Amino acid sequence: MSHFKKLAIAAALSVAFGTAAVASEVKWSYEGETGPEHWASLHENFASCAGDQQSPIDIQPSSVVDAELLPLEINWNESVDLHVANTGHGVQDNGADFGTATINGKPYTLKQFHFHHPSEHTIDGKHFPAEAHFVHQASDGSLAVIAVLLEGGGENTVFSDSLSNVTDTVGEDVMLGNEDPRDLLPDDLSFYTYRGSLTTPPCSEIVDWVIIKTPMEVSDKNIEAFAKLYSNDARPTQNLGRCYVLQ
């Protein structure tokens, strides 16, 4: 692996897993002079934010390429001691020993999951009220994110406990106790997939995305609570550029 790629992965992991790095030191946001349209100019390490393989994207099912994809295998642990935090850019659930997923035949370890309001990915231009991102890392350092689109009209224990307990104090961890992350997954795991980037600075283009086609229902009350905490923590969809979507 090249020295440049090692640096890119290190920077990406610093954001994805909440460790200290440039991305946490440079002020960025979702609006105004530090908003998404300015990310690439905020720091030299954020130059990838102006790249041509960026995420999120609008998925147009009529244009998706049919491919012989390997099935998604979820081996997450059914009982994880979770704690939730307001990161200053969103709501994130952390824990130990989450388990693994096999994506395109490659094993990855689940490191954390977090939420965006509204959804970052869109389907035929349609936003969903929220989106969950399950961030995985392989032994070689590469990243894969499983995204689940969330809509109202139902109940979901993990989402409810996360939004009911997170505080408006940035960095404060709140223990949730044992939870099953798999409760945020639909029964049907058919998916779209493409090669893209982190959706936050440094926007490194090293992420294999898996977008679950079937949305999950969560409570409208919890979506409203999320909206009060973060009215918008979703990066706008990016031009397809070099991205192509498979199913």
N, C-alpha and C positions, 0 to 999 in steps of 0.2 A: 504494500500500500504506500502511495506517495506521501511525502511530508505534508504537502498541501491538503490532501484528503484527510490525513490524520487531524490536522488543525481544524478543518471544516467540521468533522465529526465531533471533536471535542467542544467546539463552540455550540454545535447543535444540541449536544447532550446537556450542556450547561443550562440551556433554556428549557429543554424538554423535561429535565429532571430537577430543576429548581436549584442548582448549585451556583456558586458565585462566579461571575464572568462579566465581560464587557456589557453583554445584553442587559444585565441587571443594574449596571452602573449608569448607562446612558438612558436618559428619560425618553420614553416613547409612549404613545397612547393610541387611541382609536379615533381621535378627532383633532382638528386644529393644526398648529404648526409642527406638532410631533406625531401627527396621524399617519395612516398607511401610505398616503401619496408622498410623504416626505421621508419614510424610513430609510431608503437607500442613501440619503444624503446626511443622515444623523451621525454616522460613524463609518469609517472605512470598512469595518468588519461587517457592515450591513449592506454592502454593495449587491449581494445576491438578491436583495428584495426587488431589484430592477431586472432580474433575470427572465429567461424565456421558458422556464419550467416551474412556474410558481403555483402555489395553492392558496386558497381553495379555488375550485372551478365550478362552472355550471355544467351539469351533466345532462346531455340531451339523449335520452334513450334511443331515439330513432337513428342516432349517429354512432352508437356504441358498436365496437367490433366484436363479433362472436369469436370466442377462442376456447380451446380445450384447457380450461383452468383446473388445477387441483382443488379439491374442496377445502374450505376453511375448517381447521380443527382447533377447537377451544378446549384447553385443559387448565383453565383457571381454577384455583381452589375455591371451594364452596363456602369457606369460612375464613375471612380475612379481618384482622384487627385494624379497622380503618380510622383515620383521623382526617378531618376536612379543614382547609385553610383558605382564606381570602388572600390570593397572591399579589393583589394590587392590579392584576389584569384579568382575573377570573376566579372561579371556584374550582379547587383541586382536591382530589382525594388521594391520600398517600397511605402506605402500609408496607408490610414486609411479607415476603413469600406469597406473591399474587398467583404464581403459576405461569403457565406458558401457553402459547398458541403456535400452530404450524400454519404458515402463510406461504402459499406457492411452494409447498414442500420444504420450507426452511423453518427451523424452530427459533422462536423468539420468546424472551421473558417479558411479561407485563411489568412495567415499572411504576406507572401511575395512571390515573385517568382524571380528566377535567371537562368542564362544560363551557360552551359558548352560547351567548344570546344575542341575536337570533342565530339560526344555523349559519355556518360558514359556507358549506356546499349547498348548492341549489339543484333542484330537478326541474328541467324545462323552465328555468327562471324563477321557480317557486322557492321561497324561504320557508323553513319550518321554525317553530317557536324557539327551539334550542337544538344543540348537537353535542353529543358526548364523544370525546376522543380518548381512546385507550392506547397509550404510548408504549411500544415494545422495542426492545433492543436485542439484537442477535449477538452471538459470541464474538463476531468480527467487528462489532461496533455499529453495524448498519441499523437503520430504524425502520419500523413499520407502524402505522397508526390505523387502528380499526375505528371507523366513525359510525355512530348510530344516530340517526335523525330522530328527534323527539317532538311529539305533538301532544296537545291536551286531550282531555276527555277520559282519562283513566287515573290509575294510582300506581305508584312505583316506590317501594320502600327505600331503596338506595338513594334515589333522587330526592325523595321527601326528607329523609334523615339528613342528607347533605345540605339542602337548602334551608331546613328548619333550624340547623345548628350553626351554620357558618356565621361569623360575625362581620361587622363592617370595619374591624381593626385589621389592617394589613399585616400578614405574617402570623396571626394568632391561630394556633392549632386547637381544634376541638375534637376530643375523642368520641367516636361513634360506637365503638364496640364491634362485635363480630357481624360482618355483613357478607352477602354473596354477590360479588360483582356481576355474575352471570345473570342476575335478575334484570339487568339493563339490556339484555340481548333478546331479540325475538326468536321464536322457534325456527323460522325460516332464515337460514344464514346465507342465502344467495346474495351475490355482491357484484359491484363494479370495482375495478381496480385500475390504477394508473401510477406512474412515477412522477412525483412532485416535490414539494418542499415543506418545511415548517411554515406554519401560518403566522408566526411571530418572528421578530428579529432574532437571529441573523438571517432567517429565511433560507437556510442552507438547503440546496436541492438534492437531498439524500434520503428522501422518504418514499417508501412504498405505501400507497394509500389503498385501503379496503373500505368501501362505502357500502354498508349493509342496505339492501334495497327496501326492506320492510321497516317502517318506522315503529318506534315504541311509544305507547301512550303513558303519559305522566299526568299529574294533577295540574289543573289550571291555576290552583292556588300557589303551587310551588313555582310555576312559570312566572306568575306575578311577583313573587318574592325575589326571584332571580332578576327580573326587570327593574325592581326597585334598587337592587344592589348594583347592577350593571345594565344600564339602558341599552348599551351596545358594546359588546367586546368581540365582535366578529369582523375579520378582515373582509373587504369586498372581494367578490369573485374576480379572478385574473384571466387574462387572455390565454387561450389554450396553448399558444406558442408551440413548444415541442412535445406537449402532453398529448397522449392519445389514450382513450378509455376502452378497456376490455371488459367482457362479461362471459 
